Amino acid sequence: MLGDNSSFLLNGVLTTVGLTILGFVGSLLIGTIVAVFRVSPITPLRVVGTVYVEFFRNVPLLTLLILIVFGLPDIGLLIPLFWCGVLGLCWRGRRSSARPYGRASTRSASASRRRRGRWGCRSVRSCG
């Protein structure tokens, strides 16, 4: 029984691994961009990043997949199911990864500012 279905099982494993890798890489890249928006000194970028993360914070992955798979064809965008899954995973992951990246960058900047203030330096370069 397993021998008859081994090609289907292998295809399923390869599809799952492909979705995982592409979803992770896509969410990492886009999440980093959204995090940069959130800590940007440019107010419109900061607002866009914050609104995006706050709006999509609690939207379940299944809801996103349903919107992508059934909603995009209604507006004329036909995407294969594999790429709909990648898009859903990227969309879900990027809003989740933007918050920790943004927090880490602001914490490191705060530590840098504290270090400059404690040593009385005007810039990080002059403190060595």
Backbone bond lengths (Angstrom), bond angles and torsions (degrees), N, CA, C in turn:
res aa  C-N    CA-C-N  psi(-1)  N-CA   C-N-CA  omega(-1)  CA-C   N-CA-C  phi
1 M - - - 1.450 - - 1.526 110.60 -
2 L 1.337 117.22 -42.98 1.462 120.27 179.20 1.523 110.36 -69.19
3 G 1.313 117.19 -35.79 1.465 121.19 -179.41 1.513 112.14 -64.54
4 D 1.335 117.30 -34.69 1.466 120.58 -179.90 1.529 111.65 -70.04
5 N 1.317 117.20 -30.47 1.461 121.22 -175.24 1.526 113.49 -106.45
6 S 1.325 117.29 11.27 1.468 119.40 -175.57 1.526 112.22 -63.40
7 S 1.311 118.33 -34.60 1.468 119.57 179.44 1.533 110.62 -67.66
8 F 1.329 117.65 -36.71 1.463 120.83 177.66 1.527 111.06 -67.90
9 L 1.342 116.04 -40.63 1.460 120.17 178.58 1.533 111.51 -65.50
10 L 1.330 116.79 -42.69 1.458 120.74 178.14 1.525 110.79 -63.85
11 N 1.324 116.88 -41.56 1.459 120.92 177.18 1.533 110.91 -61.84
12 G 1.325 117.11 -40.41 1.459 120.86 178.29 1.518 112.39 -66.02
13 V 1.326 117.26 -39.91 1.465 121.13 178.11 1.524 110.06 -65.58
14 L 1.319 117.23 -44.28 1.466 120.37 179.89 1.522 111.69 -65.18
15 T 1.321 117.86 -38.05 1.465 121.39 176.95 1.518 110.54 -64.69
16 T 1.329 117.07 -43.23 1.463 121.26 179.44 1.521 111.28 -63.53
17 V 1.326 117.01 -43.54 1.462 120.56 178.76 1.533 110.28 -64.78
18 G 1.322 117.30 -41.17 1.463 120.82 178.04 1.514 112.33 -63.19
19 L 1.339 116.81 -44.38 1.467 120.46 176.92 1.528 111.21 -61.74
20 T 1.315 116.18 -41.24 1.462 120.27 -178.94 1.521 111.58 -64.06
21 I 1.311 116.78 -48.54 1.469 120.24 -177.32 1.522 110.89 -66.36
22 L 1.332 117.61 -48.74 1.462 119.83 -178.78 1.531 111.78 -66.03
23 G 1.331 116.91 -38.76 1.462 119.98 177.23 1.512 112.23 -64.26
24 F 1.329 116.99 -40.67 1.459 120.79 179.58 1.525 111.26 -66.71
25 V 1.328 116.70 -48.26 1.465 120.04 -178.64 1.529 110.82 -63.77
26 G 1.333 116.39 -44.25 1.468 119.79 179.33 1.515 112.57 -63.50
27 S 1.324 117.12 -43.64 1.465 119.33 -179.99 1.519 111.48 -69.26
28 L 1.323 117.78 -32.30 1.460 120.88 177.21 1.525 110.87 -65.82
29 L 1.320 116.94 -46.17 1.459 120.42 179.91 1.525 112.07 -65.48
30 I 1.309 115.93 -49.28 1.466 119.30 -176.27 1.524 110.47 -72.61
31 G 1.329 117.63 -34.64 1.462 120.32 176.60 1.518 111.92 -64.02
32 T 1.323 116.41 -35.41 1.458 120.11 176.74 1.520 110.65 -66.21
33 I 1.320 117.10 -40.97 1.465 120.80 177.93 1.522 110.81 -63.56
34 V 1.323 117.45 -44.04 1.467 120.75 178.97 1.529 110.11 -64.89
35 A 1.328 117.48 -37.43 1.468 120.52 177.88 1.524 111.24 -65.17
36 V 1.323 116.86 -38.95 1.460 120.38 176.47 1.526 109.73 -64.02
37 F 1.327 116.80 -39.89 1.464 119.86 176.03 1.520 110.65 -59.33
38 R 1.337 116.61 -41.87 1.470 120.24 -174.95 1.517 113.43 -69.06
39 V 1.310 118.84 -27.72 1.462 120.61 179.70 1.523 112.23 -104.96
40 S 1.320 116.66 10.26 1.456 121.51 -178.65 1.526 111.15 -69.89
41 P 1.323 116.85 144.63 1.467 118.76 174.70 1.529 112.16 -75.35
42 I 1.321 117.38 -11.20 1.464 121.86 178.67 1.525 107.67 -83.14
43 T 1.312 116.32 116.58 1.459 121.98 -171.93 1.530 113.40 -58.67
44 P 1.356 121.44 -46.18 1.476 118.86 -179.77 1.527 113.62 -60.12
45 L 1.336 117.16 -37.84 1.467 119.42 178.02 1.522 110.86 -66.71
46 R 1.317 116.19 -42.20 1.467 120.51 179.41 1.522 110.49 -62.90
47 V 1.321 117.22 -40.24 1.469 120.92 179.26 1.522 110.32 -66.53
48 V 1.326 117.85 -43.58 1.474 121.05 179.56 1.524 110.74 -61.33
49 G 1.332 117.31 -45.57 1.460 120.57 179.39 1.515 112.43 -63.63
50 T 1.322 117.12 -42.84 1.467 121.08 -178.92 1.521 110.97 -68.38
51 V 1.326 117.43 -44.38 1.471 120.50 179.85 1.519 110.38 -63.33
52 Y 1.326 116.83 -40.89 1.460 119.75 179.49 1.522 111.15 -60.78
53 V 1.330 116.60 -49.91 1.466 119.89 -177.83 1.522 110.65 -65.09
54 E 1.318 118.09 -43.55 1.463 120.58 -178.11 1.520 111.66 -68.38
55 F 1.326 117.67 -35.01 1.464 120.55 -178.57 1.520 111.89 -71.40
56 F 1.332 116.97 -42.36 1.464 120.64 -175.54 1.520 113.02 -96.71
57 R 1.305 119.05 12.25 1.459 121.85 -174.69 1.530 112.95 -59.28
58 N 1.306 118.81 -47.32 1.463 121.19 -172.87 1.520 113.79 -111.38
59 V 1.321 118.11 22.68 1.461 120.46 177.16 1.530 108.24 -81.89
60 P 1.333 118.48 121.02 1.472 120.53 -178.54 1.530 112.29 -66.83
61 L 1.320 115.46 152.07 1.462 121.14 -179.55 1.523 111.40 -60.38
62 L 1.316 117.52 -39.38 1.467 120.40 179.75 1.522 110.98 -61.33
63 T 1.322 117.44 -39.15 1.462 120.53 177.83 1.525 110.71 -64.07
64 L 1.326 116.65 -42.57 1.462 119.71 177.60 1.524 111.71 -62.64
65 L 1.337 116.36 -42.62 1.460 119.56 179.88 1.519 111.78 -64.46
66 I 1.324 117.36 -39.87 1.466 120.45 177.74 1.521 110.26 -64.22
67 L 1.331 116.90 -43.11 1.471 119.84 177.63 1.527 111.71 -62.68
68 I 1.323 116.92 -40.46 1.464 120.06 -178.98 1.521 111.37 -70.73
69 V 1.336 116.81 -48.06 1.471 120.64 -174.46 1.526 111.59 -69.94
70 F 1.333 117.56 -40.52 1.467 119.60 -175.57 1.525 113.25 -103.04
71 G 1.329 117.80 -21.86 1.458 120.20 -177.39 1.518 113.78 -85.71
72 L 1.330 117.10 -40.46 1.461 119.57 -178.68 1.529 113.49 -63.27
73 P 1.351 120.31 -39.35 1.465 118.25 175.90 1.534 113.22 -63.71
74 D 1.325 117.69 -27.07 1.462 120.35 177.63 1.521 112.26 -66.63
75 I 1.334 117.23 -28.13 1.459 119.51 178.44 1.530 111.49 -99.91
76 G 1.330 116.93 8.45 1.454 121.48 173.05 1.514 116.33 98.38
77 L 1.316 118.74 6.25 1.463 121.53 178.09 1.519 109.82 -100.88
78 L 1.324 116.50 110.18 1.462 121.20 178.64 1.523 108.83 -102.03
79 I 1.329 116.16 113.49 1.462 122.85 -178.30 1.529 107.59 -121.12
80 P 1.344 118.08 137.20 1.470 119.44 175.72 1.535 111.40 -59.27
81 L 1.330 116.33 154.01 1.459 121.12 -175.33 1.524 113.56 -60.17
82 F 1.326 117.43 -36.65 1.459 119.76 178.67 1.521 110.30 -59.35
83 W 1.326 117.30 -46.17 1.461 121.15 -178.19 1.522 111.59 -73.35
84 C 1.339 117.51 -26.26 1.471 119.70 171.40 1.522 109.96 -63.78
85 G 1.327 117.12 -40.31 1.458 120.97 177.17 1.518 112.03 -65.23
86 V 1.327 117.01 -42.28 1.466 120.57 177.76 1.522 109.98 -62.98
87 L 1.328 117.06 -44.37 1.466 121.09 179.26 1.523 111.17 -61.77
88 G 1.325 117.40 -42.14 1.460 120.85 178.17 1.514 112.72 -64.42
89 L 1.331 116.88 -41.84 1.467 120.31 178.76 1.533 111.55 -67.79
90 C 1.323 116.17 -38.93 1.470 119.14 177.04 1.522 110.54 -65.77
91 W 1.322 116.76 -43.45 1.457 121.19 -178.13 1.525 110.35 -63.63
92 R 1.314 116.69 -42.35 1.458 121.36 179.75 1.529 111.16 -70.38
93 G 1.314 116.88 -42.65 1.461 120.42 -175.65 1.508 113.82 -73.31
94 R 1.315 118.31 -33.38 1.457 119.40 -175.86 1.508 112.54 -68.85
95 R 1.317 118.23 -35.49 1.463 118.58 178.31 1.524 110.18 -74.15
96 S 1.331 117.52 -25.19 1.458 120.03 176.68 1.521 111.51 -77.72
97 S 1.317 117.10 -34.02 1.456 119.68 -177.09 1.517 112.34 -85.93
98 A 1.325 118.71 -16.28 1.464 120.39 -178.97 1.522 111.30 -68.63
99 R 1.311 118.17 -34.76 1.468 120.18 -177.93 1.525 112.60 -67.41
100 P 1.348 120.09 -49.85 1.469 117.94 179.25 1.525 113.39 -65.00
101 Y 1.352 117.52 -37.16 1.458 119.53 179.30 1.518 109.77 -64.41
102 G 1.312 117.02 -41.95 1.459 120.84 179.38 1.514 111.67 -64.67
103 R 1.330 117.06 -42.23 1.464 120.26 179.01 1.519 111.23 -65.29
104 A 1.339 116.48 -41.76 1.464 119.40 -179.28 1.521 110.83 -64.47
105 S 1.320 117.18 -39.93 1.459 118.77 -178.77 1.516 111.41 -69.72
106 T 1.328 118.20 -36.76 1.464 118.90 179.06 1.520 110.82 -72.58
107 R 1.313 118.06 -33.69 1.465 119.74 177.45 1.521 111.04 -67.45
108 S 1.330 117.05 -40.27 1.457 118.75 179.28 1.523 110.60 -68.43
109 A 1.322 117.57 -36.46 1.464 119.69 177.24 1.519 110.00 -66.75
110 S 1.310 117.93 -38.55 1.455 120.33 179.08 1.527 110.89 -65.05
111 A 1.325 116.82 -39.41 1.463 119.94 177.84 1.524 110.05 -64.34
112 S 1.321 116.62 -38.99 1.455 120.66 178.53 1.521 110.14 -64.78
113 R 1.316 116.57 -42.31 1.466 119.73 178.44 1.522 111.08 -64.93
114 R 1.327 116.81 -40.70 1.468 119.46 178.41 1.520 111.01 -63.29
115 R 1.330 116.82 -40.18 1.454 121.21 -179.06 1.532 110.50 -64.44
116 R 1.334 116.62 -43.25 1.464 119.87 178.35 1.517 110.95 -63.96
117 G 1.332 116.87 -41.04 1.456 120.20 -178.86 1.515 111.86 -67.26
118 R 1.314 117.55 -36.56 1.461 121.32 -177.88 1.526 110.76 -71.49
119 W 1.350 117.49 -35.99 1.453 120.00 -177.94 1.526 112.10 -91.37
120 G 1.328 117.54 -5.84 1.455 120.81 178.92 1.514 113.46 72.35
121 C 1.325 118.38 29.98 1.460 121.69 -179.17 1.522 109.79 -94.13
122 R 1.315 115.56 151.53 1.471 119.42 177.11 1.519 111.15 -86.59
123 S 1.305 118.52 -26.72 1.460 122.15 177.90 1.521 108.51 -144.54
124 V 1.313 115.01 164.63 1.464 120.01 179.69 1.509 110.47 -66.85
125 R 1.341 117.59 -35.82 1.478 121.25 -178.65 1.526 111.36 -64.28
126 S 1.332 117.19 -38.82 1.462 118.20 -177.06 1.525 111.95 -73.18
127 C 1.341 117.29 -15.92 1.464 120.40 177.99 1.512 112.00 -86.18
128 G 1.314 116.38 -12.93 1.454 119.47 177.15 1.449 110.78 82.31
